[in-house]
Amino acid sequence: MAQTLDDLAALSGVSRATVSRVINGGPVAEGTRRRVLDILHRTGYRPNAAARTLASGRSGVVGVVMHIDPHLLFQDPYFSQLLQGMSDALSERATAMMLWLGNRSKEETLDHILWMSLLDGVIVTAYRLEDPLVDGLLTSSLPTVLVGHRRADRSASYVDVDNVDAADAITSHLVAIGRRRIGHITGLRGTVAAEDRLAGYLRAMKRAALPVDELVVDGDFNQPSGAAGALSLLDQGADAVFAGNDATAQGALEAIRGRGLRVPDDVALAGFDDLEFAARLDPPLTTVRQGVRQQGMEAARTLFQLLEEPGEGPRRVILPTELVIRQSTAGGVVGG
């Protein structure tokens, strides 16, 4: 068994300093990191956690805060994929995760995180535009990365997609296939994603000189609100529905069919997220692919950058989206 960093360095063919960086999560070329980790695994080397913390000033523990009730975490494909991405990136750096969910008040969670003085940093879902937990973390000295943006706060580091442009693109697709009464079922109002997607929808409708009166219905990012919203939009003569996310679109599909209408012939339907079930709906759902798992991975990697280069300022990562056109709109071109 390897007993010292010098032993590991000799077995790995790298310097002692490189072995130390791998163990402590520092910057190392990926091929080198894998080689050293393989030696660590084969030799069964276990660094002294207390000594490691004293030497590096870091605990090797990252906090993750998600705004979702615990019993819903693994039922919700968005949050489960986001968590999987974070877990994958943290495991690459042998970093532990401490998870907080929405089973206590935001003020209590904030106090607990800051009082512990254990975490190297925090990743938090910036769900709402106004959030005392997010605001408190950003004003603290604890390195923090948001999933979701705070563009008005120039000190905030975040990972997000451009929801405005993506919603504009999917609404413009509905315009391009000849739809003129395009309704939108929002996500939960006051949330970052819902407000940005509404803004993108309104921008596209304005550019196309199409009316929006009575064609925007508030939803809640879930199937029941999608079903209720679709019924309201059908009553307003909607010939297309852009739902705030895929779950909302699934509820809307059920309601449209309940009225005896066909998708996409009578009503075209689009969602947002491209979660796994979207392609399995009948008809398969046109949607926006935003790479939820990738967002989780990038959030963890961005936090590592903050920890390794604390003087470099905030990081802002905007990941690309992709319009995925499927049969819920593709077969319903008006006049085509």
C-alpha positions in Angstrom: 0.0 0.0 0.0 1.1 3.6 -0.7 1.7 5.4 2.6 2.7 8.8 1.4 2.2 11.3 -1.4 5.8 10.5 -2.6 4.8 6.8 -2.9 1.7 7.8 -5.0 3.8 10.2 -7.1 6.3 7.4 -8.0 3.5 5.0 -8.9 1.7 7.6 -11.0 4.7 9.0 -12.7 3.8 12.6 -11.7 5.0 15.0 -9.1 4.1 15.1 -5.5 2.4 18.4 -6.1 0.2 17.0 -8.8 -0.9 14.1 -6.6 -1.8 16.7 -3.9 -3.8 18.7 -6.4 -5.8 15.7 -7.5 -6.6 14.7 -3.9 -7.6 18.3 -3.0 -9.6 19.0 -6.1 -7.2 21.3 -7.7 -6.6 22.0 -11.5 -5.1 19.0 -13.2 -5.3 17.7 -16.8 -8.1 15.2 -17.1 -5.8 12.3 -18.3 -3.5 12.9 -15.4 -6.3 13.1 -12.9 -7.7 9.7 -14.1 -4.2 8.1 -13.8 -3.7 9.3 -10.3 -7.2 8.4 -9.2 -6.6 4.9 -10.6 -3.5 4.6 -8.4 -5.4 5.9 -5.4 -8.1 3.2 -6.0 -5.7 0.4 -6.6 -3.5 1.1 -3.6 -6.5 1.8 -1.3 -4.9 5.1 -0.2 -7.0 7.2 2.1 -5.8 10.7 3.0 -6.2 11.9 6.5 -9.3 14.1 6.3 -8.3 16.4 9.2 -4.9 17.0 7.8 -6.3 17.6 4.3 -8.7 20.2 5.6 -5.9 22.0 7.5 -3.6 21.9 4.6 -6.1 23.1 1.9 -8.4 25.2 4.0 -11.3 23.2 2.4 -13.5 20.5 3.8 -14.3 18.7 0.5 -18.0 19.2 1.1 -20.4 21.2 -1.1 -23.9 22.2 -0.2 -26.7 21.8 -2.7 -30.0 23.6 -2.1 -33.1 22.7 -4.2 -36.4 24.3 -3.9 -38.6 21.2 -3.9 -40.4 19.1 -1.3 -38.3 16.0 -0.4 -41.0 13.5 -1.4 -41.2 15.0 -4.9 -37.4 15.0 -5.7 -37.2 11.7 -7.5 -40.7 12.0 -9.0 -39.8 15.2 -10.7 -37.7 14.5 -13.8 -36.3 18.0 -13.9 -34.9 18.1 -10.4 -33.7 14.5 -10.5 -31.7 15.1 -13.7 -30.3 18.3 -12.3 -29.2 16.5 -9.1 -27.7 13.7 -11.2 -25.6 16.2 -13.1 -24.3 17.8 -9.9 -23.5 14.4 -8.4 -21.6 13.3 -11.5 -19.4 16.4 -11.5 -18.8 16.3 -7.7 -17.8 12.7 -7.8 -15.2 13.5 -10.5 -13.5 15.6 -7.8 -14.1 13.3 -4.9 -16.2 16.0 -3.3 -19.1 15.2 -0.9 -22.6 16.7 -1.2 -24.8 18.0 1.6 -28.4 18.3 0.3 -31.1 20.7 1.6 -34.6 20.4 0.2 -37.8 22.5 0.7 -38.8 21.0 4.1 -37.9 24.0 6.2 -38.2 27.8 5.7 -35.7 29.5 3.6 -34.6 31.7 6.5 -34.0 28.5 8.6 -32.0 26.9 5.8 -29.9 30.0 5.3 -29.1 30.3 9.0 -28.2 26.6 9.2 -25.9 26.8 6.2 -24.0 29.8 7.4 -23.9 28.7 11.0 -22.3 25.3 10.2 -19.0 26.9 8.7 -18.4 23.5 7.1 -19.1 23.9 3.4 -16.6 24.9 0.8 -19.4 26.5 -1.3 -23.1 26.1 -2.2 -25.1 25.4 -5.4 -28.7 26.7 -5.1 -31.6 26.6 -7.5 -32.5 30.3 -8.1 -36.2 29.4 -8.6 -37.9 32.7 -7.8 -37.0 36.3 -8.7 -37.4 37.2 -5.1 -35.8 34.7 -2.7 -34.3 35.6 0.8 -32.2 32.4 0.8 -30.5 33.2 -2.5 -30.1 36.9 -1.5 -28.6 35.9 1.8 -26.1 33.5 0.2 -25.0 36.1 -2.4 -24.3 38.6 0.3 -22.4 36.1 2.5 -18.7 35.2 2.0 -19.6 31.7 1.0 -18.9 30.9 -2.6 -22.2 30.4 -4.3 -23.4 29.3 -7.8 -27.0 29.7 -8.9 -28.9 27.4 -11.2 -31.0 30.2 -12.7 -29.9 33.8 -13.2 -29.6 37.0 -11.3 -28.6 39.2 -14.2 -29.2 42.4 -12.3 -26.7 41.4 -9.6 -23.3 41.8 -11.1 -21.7 39.8 -8.3 -23.7 36.6 -8.9 -22.3 33.5 -10.5 -24.9 31.4 -12.3 -25.6 28.7 -14.8 -28.7 29.0 -17.0 -30.1 28.9 -20.5 -31.6 31.8 -22.4 -35.2 31.1 -21.7 -36.3 34.3 -23.5 -34.7 33.4 -26.8 -35.8 29.7 -26.5 -39.4 30.7 -25.9 -39.3 33.2 -28.8 -38.0 30.4 -31.0 -40.7 27.9 -30.2 -43.4 30.5 -30.5 -42.0 31.6 -33.8 -42.2 28.0 -35.0 -45.9 27.9 -34.2 -46.3 31.2 -36.2 -44.3 29.7 -39.1 -46.7 26.7 -39.4 -49.6 29.1 -39.8 -51.1 29.3 -36.3 -52.6 32.7 -35.4 -54.4 32.1 -32.1 -51.3 30.9 -30.1 -52.0 30.6 -26.4 -49.4 30.3 -23.6 -49.7 28.4 -20.3 -47.1 30.0 -18.1 -45.1 28.3 -15.4 -45.4 29.5 -11.8 -45.5 33.2 -11.9 -42.7 35.0 -10.1 -40.2 32.3 -11.0 -37.2 33.0 -13.2 -38.0 30.5 -15.9 -41.7 31.3 -16.1 -41.2 35.1 -16.4 -38.4 34.7 -19.0 -40.5 32.2 -21.1 -43.5 34.5 -21.0 -41.3 37.4 -22.2 -40.0 35.3 -25.1 -43.5 34.3 -26.1 -44.7 37.9 -26.0 -41.8 39.1 -28.0 -42.4 36.6 -30.8 -46.2 37.4 -30.8 -45.5 41.1 -31.0 -43.1 40.7 -33.9 -45.7 38.6 -35.7 -48.3 41.3 -35.0 -50.6 38.6 -33.4 -53.0 39.3 -30.5 -52.3 38.0 -27.0 -55.5 39.2 -25.2 -57.1 36.3 -23.3 -54.4 34.0 -24.7 -52.1 33.9 -21.6 -53.1 31.6 -18.7 -51.2 31.2 -15.5 -49.9 27.7 -14.8 -47.8 26.0 -12.2 -45.3 23.8 -14.2 -47.5 20.7 -13.7 -50.1 18.5 -15.5 -53.2 19.8 -13.6 -52.5 23.4 -14.5 -51.8 22.4 -18.1 -55.2 20.7 -18.4 -57.0 23.7 -16.8 -55.0 26.2 -18.9 -55.7 24.3 -22.2 -59.4 24.3 -21.5 -59.4 28.0 -21.0 -57.4 28.6 -24.1 -59.7 26.4 -26.2 -62.6 28.5 -25.0 -60.7 31.5 -26.5 -60.3 29.8 -29.9 -56.6 28.9 -29.6 -55.3 26.9 -32.5 -51.9 26.3 -30.8 -50.6 26.1 -27.2 -47.1 26.8 -26.0 -46.9 25.2 -22.5 -44.4 26.4 -19.9 -42.8 23.0 -19.6 -43.3 19.4 -20.8 -45.4 18.4 -17.8 -47.8 21.3 -18.5 -47.9 20.2 -22.1 -48.8 16.7 -21.1 -51.8 18.0 -19.1 -52.8 20.2 -22.0 -52.7 17.2 -24.4 -55.1 15.3 -22.2 -57.5 18.3 -22.1 -57.4 18.9 -25.8 -58.2 15.3 -26.6 -61.0 15.4 -24.0 -62.6 18.1 -26.1 -62.5 15.7 -29.1 -59.8 17.7 -30.9 -56.7 16.4 -32.6 -53.1 17.3 -32.0 -51.7 18.8 -34.2 -54.5 19.0 -36.8 -56.8 21.1 -34.7 -54.5 22.4 -32.1 -50.7 22.4 -32.3 -48.9 21.8 -29.0 -45.4 22.6 -27.8 -43.6 22.3 -24.4 -40.2 23.1 -22.9 -37.4 21.0 -21.3 -37.3 17.9 -23.5 -37.5 15.5 -20.6 -37.4 11.8 -21.5 -41.2 11.3 -21.6 -41.7 14.1 -24.2 -40.7 11.9 -27.1 -42.9 9.1 -25.8 -46.2 11.1 -25.8 -48.7 10.4 -28.6 -48.0 12.4 -30.7 -44.4 13.0 -29.7 -44.0 16.6 -28.3 -42.3 19.5 -29.9 -40.2 21.2 -27.2 -37.0 23.0 -26.2 -34.1 20.8 -25.2 -32.2 22.6 -22.4 -29.8 19.9 -21.1 -30.9 19.8 -17.5 -28.3 17.3 -16.4 -25.6 19.4 -18.2 -26.7 22.4 -16.2 -26.2 20.5 -12.9 -22.7 19.4 -14.1 -21.8 23.0 -15.1 -23.0 24.4 -11.9 -20.6 22.1 -9.9 -17.7 22.9 -12.2 -18.4 26.6 -12.0 -18.3 26.4 -8.2 -14.9 24.6 -8.4 -13.6 27.5 -10.6 -14.7 30.0 -7.9 -12.9 28.0 -5.2 -9.7 27.6 -7.2 -9.6 31.1 -8.6 -11.4 33.3 -6.0 -10.1 36.6 -7.3 -11.3 36.1 -10.8 -14.8 37.5 -10.2 -18.2 36.0 -10.9 -18.8 33.3 -13.6 -21.9 33.4 -15.8 -22.5 30.3 -18.0 -25.4 30.4 -20.5 -25.8 27.0 -22.1 -27.3 26.5 -25.5 -30.9 25.2 -26.1 -32.2 23.4 -29.1 -35.7 23.5 -30.7 -36.8 19.9 -31.1 -39.6 19.6 -33.7 -41.8 16.5 -33.4 -45.3 15.4 -34.5 -47.2 17.6 -32.1 -46.6 20.5 -34.4 -44.8 19.1 -37.5 -47.9 17.5 -39.0 -50.1 20.5 -38.5 -49.0 23.1 -41.0 -51.9 25.4 -41.9 -52.1 25.8 -45.6 -49.1 23.4 -46.0 
